[in-house]
Amino acid sequence: MATDYDAPRKTDEELAEESLEELKARRNDKTASAVDVDEAELAENLELPGADLSDESLTVRVVPKQADEFTCTKCFLVHHRSQLDHQGKTGPVCTECA
C-alpha cells in the first residue's frame, strides 16, 4: 500500500473518532447481514458426490483378541503387548493413556 508522506497527519483524537465510527458502521452491517439459518435443514439438503451407499453391504471379518493382545481399561481399545505401559488397579493401561 502506498503512503503519501506529504499529506497532513491526523491527530490521535481524529484517529480515535474515525475508529469509533468504523466500529459502529461494522456493527450495523453485521446485524443487518445476519440470517437465521436452520442447520438441520441445511444438512438435509447437502448431498456429497458419490455418497449414496444405500445399496452397499460391508462384510468385515471379526477376529477375537489374540494371546499377545490386551484391552486397555481406559480407552477400551485392543493393543499389542508391546504397547502395554503398566498394570493398573483396574487392569492393563496402554502407553497412549498412561
Backbone bond lengths (Angstrom), bond angles and torsions (degrees), N, CA, C in turn:
res aa  C-N    CA-C-N  psi(-1)  N-CA   C-N-CA  omega(-1)  CA-C   N-CA-C  phi
1 M - - - 1.438 - - 1.529 107.87 -
2 A 1.292 117.45 131.01 1.454 122.69 -178.30 1.522 110.01 -79.38
3 T 1.316 116.15 143.70 1.461 122.10 179.50 1.516 109.10 -116.86
4 D 1.306 115.91 130.57 1.458 121.06 177.50 1.522 107.52 -93.56
5 Y 1.322 116.35 103.92 1.462 120.99 -177.29 1.531 112.42 -76.44
6 D 1.314 118.52 -13.73 1.458 121.97 179.59 1.531 112.47 -86.39
7 A 1.305 117.70 -14.37 1.461 121.13 -178.41 1.528 109.41 -69.83
8 P 1.346 116.97 146.14 1.464 118.77 178.83 1.525 110.49 -65.32
9 R 1.339 114.66 141.73 1.464 119.97 -177.83 1.517 110.11 -85.54
10 K 1.343 115.04 148.58 1.455 120.75 -179.98 1.528 109.07 -93.32
11 T 1.311 114.47 151.53 1.466 119.49 178.12 1.518 109.50 -79.95
12 D 1.339 116.05 169.20 1.462 120.59 178.76 1.519 111.96 -62.94
13 E 1.314 116.50 -35.16 1.465 120.14 179.46 1.520 111.00 -65.03
14 E 1.328 116.72 -42.38 1.467 120.53 179.03 1.529 110.33 -64.89
15 L 1.321 116.54 -39.72 1.465 119.52 178.28 1.520 111.07 -65.19
16 A 1.332 117.33 -40.34 1.465 121.47 179.33 1.528 110.59 -64.43
17 E 1.333 117.39 -41.33 1.457 120.83 179.38 1.528 110.56 -64.17
18 E 1.324 116.04 -43.04 1.470 119.54 178.44 1.519 110.68 -62.45
19 S 1.330 116.94 -40.67 1.457 120.61 179.96 1.519 111.15 -62.66
20 L 1.334 116.41 -42.82 1.458 119.71 178.85 1.522 111.28 -63.50
21 E 1.322 115.77 -41.15 1.462 119.24 179.16 1.522 111.07 -64.79
22 E 1.322 116.71 -40.88 1.467 120.10 178.52 1.520 110.81 -64.06
23 L 1.330 117.18 -41.92 1.463 119.96 179.31 1.523 111.70 -63.71
24 K 1.324 116.56 -41.55 1.468 119.74 177.88 1.523 110.69 -63.05
25 A 1.321 116.51 -40.92 1.461 120.20 179.86 1.521 110.87 -65.66
26 R 1.319 117.12 -40.96 1.472 120.74 178.72 1.521 110.84 -64.37
27 R 1.337 116.37 -40.80 1.461 119.85 -179.68 1.524 109.92 -62.39
28 N 1.325 117.34 -42.62 1.462 120.81 178.98 1.524 110.89 -65.73
29 D 1.328 117.84 -38.08 1.455 121.21 178.88 1.522 111.18 -65.45
30 K 1.334 117.18 -40.78 1.463 120.50 -178.56 1.511 111.82 -66.60
31 T 1.327 117.26 -40.51 1.456 118.98 -179.58 1.523 110.94 -69.95
32 A 1.302 116.96 -31.73 1.466 119.66 179.99 1.522 111.33 -74.31
33 S 1.338 117.64 -31.18 1.454 120.35 -175.95 1.519 113.23 -91.89
34 A 1.326 118.14 -3.56 1.456 120.44 -179.59 1.525 109.41 -70.94
35 V 1.329 115.91 128.62 1.453 121.78 -178.75 1.518 107.81 -121.08
36 D 1.309 117.31 134.29 1.453 121.84 179.15 1.534 108.22 -81.17
37 V 1.328 115.94 108.42 1.456 121.43 -176.80 1.520 108.41 -113.72
38 D 1.319 116.35 128.45 1.456 121.38 176.55 1.524 107.77 -82.86
39 E 1.335 116.72 113.50 1.458 120.74 -175.95 1.525 112.45 -65.71
40 A 1.308 117.15 -35.68 1.460 119.95 179.49 1.525 110.69 -64.49
41 E 1.329 116.56 -42.45 1.463 120.32 178.60 1.521 110.99 -65.66
42 L 1.315 115.63 -38.69 1.458 120.53 178.67 1.528 110.73 -64.34
43 A 1.325 117.32 -39.82 1.458 121.58 -179.23 1.524 111.52 -69.11
44 E 1.341 117.42 -32.87 1.458 120.33 179.20 1.523 111.51 -65.92
45 N 1.321 117.28 -34.99 1.452 121.28 -177.81 1.517 113.05 -83.76
46 L 1.318 117.41 -8.04 1.460 121.78 -178.04 1.519 109.62 -80.38
47 E 1.307 116.49 123.29 1.454 121.06 179.50 1.524 108.35 -124.81
48 L 1.312 115.97 121.31 1.454 121.10 179.25 1.522 109.62 -87.34
49 P 1.319 116.60 143.70 1.467 118.83 178.87 1.529 110.62 -68.54
50 G 1.313 115.99 131.06 1.456 121.29 178.45 1.516 113.18 73.20
51 A 1.323 118.57 20.69 1.452 121.59 -175.93 1.527 113.01 -95.77
52 D 1.326 118.94 -0.18 1.458 121.17 -179.34 1.527 109.09 -79.10
53 L 1.315 116.48 99.85 1.454 121.93 -179.61 1.521 111.76 -112.48
54 S 1.318 116.95 22.66 1.465 120.81 -175.07 1.525 112.40 -65.54
55 D 1.320 118.41 -30.53 1.459 119.96 -178.26 1.530 112.43 -96.81
56 E 1.312 117.97 6.27 1.457 122.20 -179.17 1.524 109.94 -90.26
57 S 1.313 116.38 144.26 1.462 120.77 173.12 1.529 107.57 -127.63
58 L 1.300 114.95 131.79 1.458 120.58 -177.74 1.522 109.44 -101.03
59 T 1.294 115.49 134.86 1.454 120.38 175.88 1.518 107.68 -121.28
60 V 1.324 114.93 121.54 1.451 121.40 -178.67 1.515 108.18 -126.48
61 R 1.304 115.89 131.76 1.451 120.64 178.23 1.529 108.06 -87.19
62 V 1.308 116.97 119.42 1.461 121.98 179.87 1.519 108.14 -91.88
63 V 1.335 114.70 125.34 1.452 120.95 -179.01 1.523 107.88 -106.19
64 P 1.326 118.78 131.36 1.465 119.59 179.22 1.527 111.20 -67.30
65 K 1.316 115.19 161.75 1.460 121.24 -178.93 1.526 109.22 -60.12
66 Q 1.329 115.80 132.01 1.457 122.01 -177.85 1.525 110.61 -83.50
67 A 1.333 116.23 169.27 1.469 121.69 -177.86 1.523 111.75 -66.75
68 D 1.335 117.63 -28.04 1.469 120.53 -178.13 1.532 111.86 -97.01
69 E 1.327 117.98 21.25 1.457 122.62 179.91 1.527 109.89 -122.21
70 F 1.333 115.16 159.87 1.459 120.92 177.09 1.519 108.72 -142.24
71 T 1.316 116.31 159.54 1.457 122.04 176.56 1.522 107.94 -104.73
72 C 1.324 116.50 121.31 1.459 121.86 179.59 1.528 109.07 -67.65
73 T 1.337 116.38 135.44 1.463 120.25 -178.16 1.517 112.85 -82.38
74 K 1.337 118.02 -4.19 1.469 120.36 177.80 1.528 111.60 -102.08
75 C 1.336 117.78 -47.36 1.466 119.90 -178.01 1.529 112.31 -101.90
76 F 1.329 117.26 -9.96 1.464 123.91 177.34 1.522 113.55 61.55
77 L 1.329 116.28 27.14 1.460 121.10 174.70 1.517 109.63 -99.36
78 V 1.319 115.75 151.06 1.456 120.85 177.46 1.521 108.04 -88.72
79 H 1.345 116.26 125.17 1.460 122.64 -178.50 1.520 109.61 -124.29
80 H 1.321 115.24 161.95 1.461 121.68 173.18 1.524 108.55 -75.20
81 R 1.323 117.13 153.39 1.477 121.32 -178.54 1.528 112.21 -58.43
82 S 1.322 118.02 -23.81 1.466 119.89 179.75 1.529 111.13 -68.21
83 Q 1.330 118.65 -16.50 1.457 122.03 179.32 1.530 112.47 -97.81
84 L 1.328 117.56 9.50 1.463 121.63 178.37 1.518 109.40 -75.72
85 D 1.335 117.16 124.53 1.457 121.34 179.24 1.520 110.44 -92.64
86 H 1.321 116.54 -53.41 1.468 120.10 178.50 1.520 109.79 -159.03
87 Q 1.305 114.16 164.98 1.455 121.66 177.57 1.522 106.60 -98.22
88 G 1.320 117.73 105.80 1.459 122.23 -177.61 1.513 112.04 -82.56
89 K 1.341 116.15 -176.85 1.467 121.76 179.28 1.517 111.14 -63.03
90 T 1.358 115.61 -36.25 1.468 119.75 -177.38 1.515 112.89 -94.09
91 G 1.321 118.37 -9.54 1.455 121.29 179.53 1.521 111.67 143.98
92 P 1.328 116.75 -166.79 1.471 120.45 -176.65 1.544 112.65 -70.38
93 V 1.349 115.45 145.58 1.450 122.08 179.87 1.523 107.54 -126.87
94 C 1.344 117.08 132.85 1.459 121.49 -178.18 1.528 110.65 -79.29
95 T 1.327 116.32 169.16 1.457 121.69 -177.71 1.531 111.19 -68.69
96 E 1.325 118.41 -28.85 1.463 120.92 -179.85 1.532 111.73 -71.56
97 C 1.313 117.83 -32.82 1.466 121.09 -178.13 1.529 112.05 -89.14
98 A 1.315 117.71 -17.08 1.475 120.77 -176.69 1.510 112.04 -70.36
